[in-house]
């Protein structure tokens, strides 16, 4: 991340978004209460606001699915 983030950050965005979507998909499979997409995304936003330094790439991108 240090190299591409310094010189070609826009190339990292799709990869980081993919990592986030994998994390949400894992959450949905692991916890029954998060099976619905809406509940999983609500939990996702709660996690990233409560622990903004949870993962290093969250400062660049946090949305698991782009909405626009």
PDB file with one MODEL, atoms N, CA, C and O in Angstrom:
MODEL        1
ATOM      1  N   UNK A   1       0.820  -1.187   0.000  1.00  0.00           N
ATOM      2  CA  UNK A   1       0.000   0.000   0.000  1.00  0.00           C
ATOM      3  C   UNK A   1       0.862   1.249   0.000  1.00  0.00           C
ATOM      4  O   UNK A   1       0.468   2.274  -0.556  1.00  0.00           O
ATOM      5  N   UNK A   2       2.004   1.179   0.600  1.00  0.00           N
ATOM      6  CA  UNK A   2       2.834   2.373   0.697  1.00  0.00           C
ATOM      7  C   UNK A   2       3.298   2.837  -0.683  1.00  0.00           C
ATOM      8  O   UNK A   2       3.269   4.035  -0.968  1.00  0.00           O
ATOM      9  N   UNK A   3       3.721   1.919  -1.535  1.00  0.00           N
ATOM     10  CA  UNK A   3       4.230   2.304  -2.839  1.00  0.00           C
ATOM     11  C   UNK A   3       3.111   2.790  -3.751  1.00  0.00           C
ATOM     12  O   UNK A   3       3.163   3.914  -4.250  1.00  0.00           O
ATOM     13  N   UNK A   4       2.099   1.953  -3.973  1.00  0.00           N
ATOM     14  CA  UNK A   4       1.013   2.339  -4.873  1.00  0.00           C
ATOM     15  C   UNK A   4       0.189   3.470  -4.294  1.00  0.00           C
ATOM     16  O   UNK A   4      -0.348   4.292  -5.036  1.00  0.00           O
ATOM     17  N   UNK A   5       0.085   3.519  -2.992  1.00  0.00           N
ATOM     18  CA  UNK A   5      -0.654   4.612  -2.369  1.00  0.00           C
ATOM     19  C   UNK A   5       0.023   5.948  -2.570  1.00  0.00           C
ATOM     20  O   UNK A   5      -0.641   6.983  -2.622  1.00  0.00           O
ATOM     21  N   UNK A   6       1.324   5.935  -2.682  1.00  0.00           N
ATOM     22  CA  UNK A   6       2.056   7.185  -2.882  1.00  0.00           C
ATOM     23  C   UNK A   6       2.030   7.630  -4.339  1.00  0.00           C
ATOM     24  O   UNK A   6       1.997   8.829  -4.617  1.00  0.00           O
ATOM     25  N   UNK A   7       2.045   6.680  -5.275  1.00  0.00           N
ATOM     26  CA  UNK A   7       2.188   7.043  -6.676  1.00  0.00           C
ATOM     27  C   UNK A   7       0.944   6.798  -7.516  1.00  0.00           C
ATOM     28  O   UNK A   7       0.726   7.496  -8.507  1.00  0.00           O
ATOM     29  N   UNK A   8       0.128   5.826  -7.145  1.00  0.00           N
ATOM     30  CA  UNK A   8      -1.003   5.476  -7.998  1.00  0.00           C
ATOM     31  C   UNK A   8      -2.157   4.986  -7.121  1.00  0.00           C
ATOM     32  O   UNK A   8      -2.612   3.848  -7.241  1.00  0.00           O
ATOM     33  N   UNK A   9      -2.611   5.869  -6.245  1.00  0.00           N
ATOM     34  CA  UNK A   9      -3.632   5.506  -5.266  1.00  0.00           C
ATOM     35  C   UNK A   9      -4.937   5.069  -5.918  1.00  0.00           C
ATOM     36  O   UNK A   9      -5.616   4.183  -5.400  1.00  0.00           O
ATOM     37  N   UNK A  10      -5.294   5.667  -7.028  1.00  0.00           N
ATOM     38  CA  UNK A  10      -6.559   5.314  -7.668  1.00  0.00           C
ATOM     39  C   UNK A  10      -6.579   3.862  -8.141  1.00  0.00           C
ATOM     40  O   UNK A  10      -7.653   3.283  -8.302  1.00  0.00           O
ATOM     41  N   UNK A  11      -5.419   3.273  -8.362  1.00  0.00           N
ATOM     42  CA  UNK A  11      -5.370   1.863  -8.748  1.00  0.00           C
ATOM     43  C   UNK A  11      -5.691   0.957  -7.566  1.00  0.00           C
ATOM     44  O   UNK A  11      -6.111  -0.185  -7.754  1.00  0.00           O
ATOM     45  N   UNK A  12      -5.501   1.451  -6.369  1.00  0.00           N
ATOM     46  CA  UNK A  12      -5.785   0.652  -5.175  1.00  0.00           C
ATOM     47  C   UNK A  12      -7.257   0.635  -4.794  1.00  0.00           C
ATOM     48  O   UNK A  12      -7.695  -0.298  -4.121  1.00  0.00           O
ATOM     49  N   UNK A  13      -8.025   1.620  -5.194  1.00  0.00           N
ATOM     50  CA  UNK A  13      -9.410   1.712  -4.760  1.00  0.00           C
ATOM     51  C   UNK A  13     -10.223   0.461  -5.067  1.00  0.00           C
ATOM     52  O   UNK A  13     -10.922  -0.024  -4.177  1.00  0.00           O
ATOM     53  N   UNK A  14     -10.169  -0.084  -6.273  1.00  0.00           N
ATOM     54  CA  UNK A  14     -10.953  -1.305  -6.531  1.00  0.00           C
ATOM     55  C   UNK A  14     -10.518  -2.488  -5.667  1.00  0.00           C
ATOM     56  O   UNK A  14     -11.356  -3.283  -5.239  1.00  0.00           O
ATOM     57  N   UNK A  15      -9.239  -2.606  -5.412  1.00  0.00           N
ATOM     58  CA  UNK A  15      -8.739  -3.701  -4.579  1.00  0.00           C
ATOM     59  C   UNK A  15      -9.219  -3.534  -3.138  1.00  0.00           C
ATOM     60  O   UNK A  15      -9.647  -4.501  -2.508  1.00  0.00           O
ATOM     61  N   UNK A  16      -9.147  -2.319  -2.623  1.00  0.00           N
ATOM     62  CA  UNK A  16      -9.575  -2.062  -1.254  1.00  0.00           C
ATOM     63  C   UNK A  16     -11.079  -2.233  -1.102  1.00  0.00           C
ATOM     64  O   UNK A  16     -11.553  -2.729  -0.080  1.00  0.00           O
ATOM     65  N   UNK A  17     -11.829  -1.822  -2.122  1.00  0.00           N
ATOM     66  CA  UNK A  17     -13.275  -2.048  -2.100  1.00  0.00           C
ATOM     67  C   UNK A  17     -13.585  -3.539  -2.085  1.00  0.00           C
ATOM     68  O   UNK A  17     -14.519  -3.982  -1.416  1.00  0.00           O
ATOM     69  N   UNK A  18     -12.810  -4.292  -2.815  1.00  0.00           N
ATOM     70  CA  UNK A  18     -13.009  -5.741  -2.861  1.00  0.00           C
ATOM     71  C   UNK A  18     -12.739  -6.380  -1.501  1.00  0.00           C
ATOM     72  O   UNK A  18     -13.468  -7.273  -1.070  1.00  0.00           O
ATOM     73  N   UNK A  19     -11.694  -5.918  -0.836  1.00  0.00           N
ATOM     74  CA  UNK A  19     -11.391  -6.418   0.511  1.00  0.00           C
ATOM     75  C   UNK A  19     -12.558  -6.132   1.448  1.00  0.00           C
ATOM     76  O   UNK A  19     -12.958  -6.998   2.227  1.00  0.00           O
ATOM     77  N   UNK A  20     -13.102  -4.926   1.374  1.00  0.00           N
ATOM     78  CA  UNK A  20     -14.239  -4.572   2.221  1.00  0.00           C
ATOM     79  C   UNK A  20     -15.450  -5.438   1.929  1.00  0.00           C
ATOM     80  O   UNK A  20     -16.140  -5.874   2.851  1.00  0.00           O
ATOM     81  N   UNK A  21     -15.714  -5.689   0.661  1.00  0.00           N
ATOM     82  CA  UNK A  21     -16.868  -6.514   0.323  1.00  0.00           C
ATOM     83  C   UNK A  21     -16.667  -7.950   0.798  1.00  0.00           C
ATOM     84  O   UNK A  21     -17.630  -8.603   1.202  1.00  0.00           O
ATOM     85  N   UNK A  22     -15.439  -8.452   0.757  1.00  0.00           N
ATOM     86  CA  UNK A  22     -15.166  -9.787   1.296  1.00  0.00           C
ATOM     87  C   UNK A  22     -15.396  -9.823   2.803  1.00  0.00           C
ATOM     88  O   UNK A  22     -15.923 -10.805   3.326  1.00  0.00           O
ATOM     89  N   UNK A  23     -15.007  -8.770   3.496  1.00  0.00           N
ATOM     90  CA  UNK A  23     -15.214  -8.718   4.941  1.00  0.00           C
ATOM     91  C   UNK A  23     -16.698  -8.720   5.299  1.00  0.00           C
ATOM     92  O   UNK A  23     -17.120  -9.402   6.233  1.00  0.00           O
ATOM     93  N   UNK A  24     -17.481  -7.952   4.548  1.00  0.00           N
ATOM     94  CA  UNK A  24     -18.928  -7.923   4.809  1.00  0.00           C
ATOM     95  C   UNK A  24     -19.544  -9.270   4.469  1.00  0.00           C
ATOM     96  O   UNK A  24     -20.424  -9.744   5.189  1.00  0.00           O
ATOM     97  N   UNK A  25     -19.108  -9.881   3.408  1.00  0.00           N
ATOM     98  CA  UNK A  25     -19.629 -11.201   3.043  1.00  0.00           C
ATOM     99  C   UNK A  25     -19.288 -12.230   4.113  1.00  0.00           C
ATOM    100  O   UNK A  25     -20.106 -13.091   4.435  1.00  0.00           O
ATOM    101  N   UNK A  26     -18.080 -12.141   4.663  1.00  0.00           N
ATOM    102  CA  UNK A  26     -17.703 -13.037   5.748  1.00  0.00           C
ATOM    103  C   UNK A  26     -18.588 -12.813   6.971  1.00  0.00           C
ATOM    104  O   UNK A  26     -19.032 -13.771   7.604  1.00  0.00           O
ATOM    105  N   UNK A  27     -18.846 -11.539   7.304  1.00  0.00           N
ATOM    106  CA  UNK A  27     -19.717 -11.235   8.437  1.00  0.00           C
ATOM    107  C   UNK A  27     -21.106 -11.831   8.240  1.00  0.00           C
ATOM    108  O   UNK A  27     -21.695 -12.375   9.174  1.00  0.00           O
ATOM    109  N   UNK A  28     -21.618 -11.726   7.034  1.00  0.00           N
ATOM    110  CA  UNK A  28     -22.961 -12.229   6.756  1.00  0.00           C
ATOM    111  C   UNK A  28     -23.031 -13.746   6.877  1.00  0.00           C
ATOM    112  O   UNK A  28     -24.056 -14.292   7.285  1.00  0.00           O
ATOM    113  N   UNK A  29     -21.954 -14.419   6.528  1.00  0.00           N
ATOM    114  CA  UNK A  29     -21.938 -15.880   6.640  1.00  0.00           C
ATOM    115  C   UNK A  29     -21.696 -16.348   8.065  1.00  0.00           C
ATOM    116  O   UNK A  29     -22.248 -17.366   8.483  1.00  0.00           O
ATOM    117  N   UNK A  30     -20.886 -15.626   8.810  1.00  0.00           N
ATOM    118  CA  UNK A  30     -20.524 -16.042  10.164  1.00  0.00           C
ATOM    119  C   UNK A  30     -21.642 -15.819  11.167  1.00  0.00           C
ATOM    120  O   UNK A  30     -21.880 -16.664  12.031  1.00  0.00           O
ATOM    121  N   UNK A  31     -22.329 -14.689  11.062  1.00  0.00           N
ATOM    122  CA  UNK A  31     -23.343 -14.323  12.048  1.00  0.00           C
ATOM    123  C   UNK A  31     -24.732 -14.358  11.422  1.00  0.00           C
ATOM    124  O   UNK A  31     -25.008 -13.645  10.458  1.00  0.00           O
ATOM    125  N   UNK A  32     -25.588 -15.182  11.972  1.00  0.00           N
ATOM    126  CA  UNK A  32     -26.937 -15.340  11.416  1.00  0.00           C
ATOM    127  C   UNK A  32     -27.733 -14.043  11.450  1.00  0.00           C
ATOM    128  O   UNK A  32     -28.521 -13.772  10.543  1.00  0.00           O
ATOM    129  N   UNK A  33     -27.532 -13.245  12.488  1.00  0.00           N
ATOM    130  CA  UNK A  33     -28.314 -12.012  12.602  1.00  0.00           C
ATOM    131  C   UNK A  33     -27.940 -10.989  11.527  1.00  0.00           C
ATOM    132  O   UNK A  33     -28.657 -10.007  11.332  1.00  0.00           O
ATOM    133  N   UNK A  34     -26.836 -11.208  10.837  1.00  0.00           N
ATOM    134  CA  UNK A  34     -26.395 -10.276   9.791  1.00  0.00           C
ATOM    135  C   UNK A  34     -26.649 -10.824   8.389  1.00  0.00           C
ATOM    136  O   UNK A  34     -26.033 -10.359   7.430  1.00  0.00           O
ATOM    137  N   UNK A  35     -27.529 -11.788   8.256  1.00  0.00           N
ATOM    138  CA  UNK A  35     -27.775 -12.396   6.941  1.00  0.00           C
ATOM    139  C   UNK A  35     -28.317 -11.384   5.934  1.00  0.00           C
ATOM    140  O   UNK A  35     -27.973 -11.438   4.754  1.00  0.00           O
ATOM    141  N   UNK A  36     -29.152 -10.474   6.387  1.00  0.00           N
ATOM    142  CA  UNK A  36     -29.688  -9.494   5.448  1.00  0.00           C
ATOM    143  C   UNK A  36     -28.622  -8.443   5.143  1.00  0.00           C
ATOM    144  O   UNK A  36     -27.792  -8.105   5.987  1.00  0.00           O
ATOM    145  N   UNK A  37     -28.672  -7.951   3.944  1.00  0.00           N
ATOM    146  CA  UNK A  37     -27.675  -6.979   3.502  1.00  0.00           C
ATOM    147  C   UNK A  37     -27.740  -5.684   4.324  1.00  0.00           C
ATOM    148  O   UNK A  37     -26.714  -5.097   4.668  1.00  0.00           O
ATOM    149  N   UNK A  38     -28.960  -5.261   4.626  1.00  0.00           N
ATOM    150  CA  UNK A  38     -29.139  -4.017   5.379  1.00  0.00           C
ATOM    151  C   UNK A  38     -28.537  -4.118   6.786  1.00  0.00           C
ATOM    152  O   UNK A  38     -27.844  -3.200   7.226  1.00  0.00           O
ATOM    153  N   UNK A  39     -28.790  -5.201   7.480  1.00  0.00           N
ATOM    154  CA  UNK A  39     -28.237  -5.362   8.820  1.00  0.00           C
ATOM    155  C   UNK A  39     -26.721  -5.467   8.781  1.00  0.00           C
ATOM    156  O   UNK A  39     -26.034  -4.933   9.652  1.00  0.00           O
ATOM    157  N   UNK A  40     -26.204  -6.149   7.781  1.00  0.00           N
ATOM    158  CA  UNK A  40     -24.753  -6.272   7.659  1.00  0.00           C
ATOM    159  C   UNK A  40     -24.108  -4.913   7.408  1.00  0.00           C
ATOM    160  O   UNK A  40     -23.074  -4.598   7.997  1.00  0.00           O
ATOM    161  N   UNK A  41     -24.709  -4.110   6.540  1.00  0.00           N
ATOM    162  CA  UNK A  41     -24.142  -2.790   6.253  1.00  0.00           C
ATOM    163  C   UNK A  41     -24.271  -1.853   7.449  1.00  0.00           C
ATOM    164  O   UNK A  41     -23.371  -1.054   7.704  1.00  0.00           O
ATOM    165  N   UNK A  42     -25.372  -1.939   8.181  1.00  0.00           N
ATOM    166  CA  UNK A  42     -25.502  -1.123   9.389  1.00  0.00           C
ATOM    167  C   UNK A  42     -24.419  -1.481  10.404  1.00  0.00           C
ATOM    168  O   UNK A  42     -23.825  -0.602  11.029  1.00  0.00           O
ATOM    169  N   UNK A  43     -24.172  -2.762  10.558  1.00  0.00           N
ATOM    170  CA  UNK A  43     -23.125  -3.208  11.469  1.00  0.00           C
ATOM    171  C   UNK A  43     -21.754  -2.768  10.973  1.00  0.00           C
ATOM    172  O   UNK A  43     -20.900  -2.354  11.756  1.00  0.00           O
ATOM    173  N   UNK A  44     -21.558  -2.865   9.663  1.00  0.00           N
ATOM    174  CA  UNK A  44     -20.298  -2.429   9.058  1.00  0.00           C
ATOM    175  C   UNK A  44     -20.027  -0.961   9.375  1.00  0.00           C
ATOM    176  O   UNK A  44     -18.923  -0.617   9.797  1.00  0.00           O
ATOM    177  N   UNK A  45     -21.018  -0.090   9.180  1.00  0.00           N
ATOM    178  CA  UNK A  45     -20.829   1.341   9.435  1.00  0.00           C
ATOM    179  C   UNK A  45     -20.599   1.605  10.911  1.00  0.00           C
ATOM    180  O   UNK A  45     -19.830   2.498  11.267  1.00  0.00           O
ATOM    181  N   UNK A  46     -21.257   0.840  11.778  1.00  0.00           N
ATOM    182  CA  UNK A  46     -21.035   0.999  13.211  1.00  0.00           C
ATOM    183  C   UNK A  46     -19.600   0.627  13.581  1.00  0.00           C
ATOM    184  O   UNK A  46     -18.974   1.301  14.399  1.00  0.00           O
ATOM    185  N   UNK A  47     -19.087  -0.430  12.989  1.00  0.00           N
ATOM    186  CA  UNK A  47     -17.721  -0.868  13.271  1.00  0.00           C
ATOM    187  C   UNK A  47     -16.702   0.170  12.809  1.00  0.00           C
ATOM    188  O   UNK A  47     -15.773   0.507  13.543  1.00  0.00           O
ATOM    189  N   UNK A  48     -16.881   0.670  11.598  1.00  0.00           N
ATOM    190  CA  UNK A  48     -15.871   1.610  11.086  1.00  0.00           C
ATOM    191  C   UNK A  48     -15.947   2.973  11.754  1.00  0.00           C
ATOM    192  O   UNK A  48     -14.962   3.711  11.757  1.00  0.00           O
ATOM    193  N   UNK A  49     -17.103   3.322  12.321  1.00  0.00           N
ATOM    194  CA  UNK A  49     -17.155   4.585  13.060  1.00  0.00           C
ATOM    195  C   UNK A  49     -16.639   4.406  14.478  1.00  0.00           C
ATOM    196  O   UNK A  49     -16.023   5.321  15.025  1.00  0.00           O
ATOM    197  N   UNK A  50     -16.878   3.242  15.089  1.00  0.00           N
ATOM    198  CA  UNK A  50     -16.378   2.994  16.446  1.00  0.00           C
ATOM    199  C   UNK A  50     -14.872   2.739  16.465  1.00  0.00           C
ATOM    200  O   UNK A  50     -14.185   3.132  17.408  1.00  0.00           O
ATOM    201  N   UNK A  51     -14.370   2.092  15.438  1.00  0.00           N
ATOM    202  CA  UNK A  51     -12.945   1.739  15.358  1.00  0.00           C
ATOM    203  C   UNK A  51     -12.368   2.214  14.022  1.00  0.00           C
ATOM    204  O   UNK A  51     -12.104   1.389  13.147  1.00  0.00           O
ATOM    205  N   UNK A  52     -12.168   3.513  13.846  1.00  0.00           N
ATOM    206  CA  UNK A  52     -11.723   4.027  12.551  1.00  0.00           C
ATOM    207  C   UNK A  52     -10.329   3.558  12.136  1.00  0.00           C
ATOM    208  O   UNK A  52      -9.991   3.606  10.954  1.00  0.00           O
ATOM    209  N   UNK A  53      -9.526   3.109  13.085  1.00  0.00           N
ATOM    210  CA  UNK A  53      -8.188   2.616  12.743  1.00  0.00           C
ATOM    211  C   UNK A  53      -8.129   1.093  12.791  1.00  0.00           C
ATOM    212  O   UNK A  53      -7.060   0.514  12.978  1.00  0.00           O
ATOM    213  N   UNK A  54      -9.269   0.456  12.624  1.00  0.00           N
ATOM    214  CA  UNK A  54      -9.328  -1.004  12.682  1.00  0.00           C
ATOM    215  C   UNK A  54      -8.457  -1.656  11.626  1.00  0.00           C
ATOM    216  O   UNK A  54      -7.683  -2.563  11.932  1.00  0.00           O
ATOM    217  N   UNK A  55      -8.572  -1.216  10.416  1.00  0.00           N
ATOM    218  CA  UNK A  55      -7.726  -1.683   9.320  1.00  0.00           C
ATOM    219  C   UNK A  55      -7.110  -0.467   8.646  1.00  0.00           C
ATOM    220  O   UNK A  55      -7.740   0.587   8.559  1.00  0.00           O
ATOM    221  N   UNK A  56      -5.903  -0.611   8.179  1.00  0.00           N
ATOM    222  CA  UNK A  56      -5.145   0.530   7.653  1.00  0.00           C
ATOM    223  C   UNK A  56      -5.802   1.142   6.418  1.00  0.00           C
ATOM    224  O   UNK A  56      -5.712   2.352   6.211  1.00  0.00           O
ATOM    225  N   UNK A  57      -6.453   0.333   5.605  1.00  0.00           N
ATOM    226  CA  UNK A  57      -7.010   0.867   4.367  1.00  0.00           C
ATOM    227  C   UNK A  57      -8.343   1.592   4.574  1.00  0.00           C
ATOM    228  O   UNK A  57      -8.862   2.178   3.624  1.00  0.00           O
ATOM    229  N   UNK A  58      -8.911   1.571   5.779  1.00  0.00           N
ATOM    230  CA  UNK A  58     -10.179   2.254   6.012  1.00  0.00           C
ATOM    231  C   UNK A  58     -10.056   3.759   5.919  1.00  0.00           C
ATOM    232  O   UNK A  58     -11.064   4.437   5.717  1.00  0.00           O
ATOM    233  N   UNK A  59      -8.867   4.305   6.058  1.00  0.00           N
ATOM    234  CA  UNK A  59      -8.746   5.756   5.930  1.00  0.00           C
ATOM    235  C   UNK A  59      -8.855   6.195   4.464  1.00  0.00           C
ATOM    236  O   UNK A  59      -9.104   7.367   4.183  1.00  0.00           O
ATOM    237  N   UNK A  60      -8.670   5.261   3.544  1.00  0.00           N
ATOM    238  CA  UNK A  60      -8.809   5.596   2.121  1.00  0.00           C
ATOM    239  C   UNK A  60     -10.185   5.262   1.593  1.00  0.00           C
ATOM    240  O   UNK A  60     -10.763   6.022   0.816  1.00  0.00           O
ATOM    241  N   UNK A  61     -10.707   4.132   2.013  1.00  0.00           N
ATOM    242  CA  UNK A  61     -12.017   3.717   1.523  1.00  0.00           C
ATOM    243  C   UNK A  61     -12.674   2.825   2.557  1.00  0.00           C
ATOM    244  O   UNK A  61     -12.023   1.941   3.115  1.00  0.00           O
ATOM    245  N   UNK A  62     -13.950   3.041   2.821  1.00  0.00           N
ATOM    246  CA  UNK A  62     -14.636   2.242   3.831  1.00  0.00           C
ATOM    247  C   UNK A  62     -15.919   1.621   3.311  1.00  0.00           C
ATOM    248  O   UNK A  62     -16.468   0.730   3.959  1.00  0.00           O
ATOM    249  N   UNK A  63     -16.408   2.054   2.177  1.00  0.00           N
ATOM    250  CA  UNK A  63     -17.676   1.568   1.669  1.00  0.00           C
ATOM    251  C   UNK A  63     -17.505   0.217   0.986  1.00  0.00           C
ATOM    252  O   UNK A  63     -16.797   0.138  -0.018  1.00  0.00           O
ATOM    253  N   UNK A  64     -18.131  -0.856   1.494  1.00  0.00           N
ATOM    254  CA  UNK A  64     -17.946  -2.157   0.874  1.00  0.00           C
ATOM    255  C   UNK A  64     -18.577  -2.261  -0.505  1.00  0.00           C
ATOM    256  O   UNK A  64     -18.072  -2.985  -1.363  1.00  0.00           O
ATOM    257  N   UNK A  65     -19.680  -1.543  -0.730  1.00  0.00           N
ATOM    258  CA  UNK A  65     -20.291  -1.501  -2.063  1.00  0.00           C
ATOM    259  C   UNK A  65     -20.524  -0.056  -2.404  1.00  0.00           C
ATOM    260  O   UNK A  65     -21.181   0.674  -1.662  1.00  0.00           O
ATOM    261  N   UNK A  66     -19.983   0.353  -3.528  1.00  0.00           N
ATOM    262  CA  UNK A  66     -20.181   1.746  -3.941  1.00  0.00           C
ATOM    263  C   UNK A  66     -21.643   1.982  -4.264  1.00  0.00           C
ATOM    264  O   UNK A  66     -22.307   1.140  -4.869  1.00  0.00           O
ATOM    265  N   UNK A  67     -22.130   3.134  -3.854  1.00  0.00           N
ATOM    266  CA  UNK A  67     -23.536   3.445  -4.075  1.00  0.00           C
ATOM    267  C   UNK A  67     -23.654   4.634  -5.007  1.00  0.00           C
ATOM    268  O   UNK A  67     -24.406   5.570  -4.734  1.00  0.00           O
ATOM    269  N   UNK A  68     -22.934   4.603  -6.075  1.00  0.00           N
ATOM    270  CA  UNK A  68     -23.055   5.722  -6.991  1.00  0.00           C
ATOM    271  C   UNK A  68     -21.933   5.796  -7.975  1.00  0.00           C
ATOM    272  O   UNK A  68     -21.907   6.697  -8.814  1.00  0.00           O
TER     273      UNK A  68
ENDMDL
END
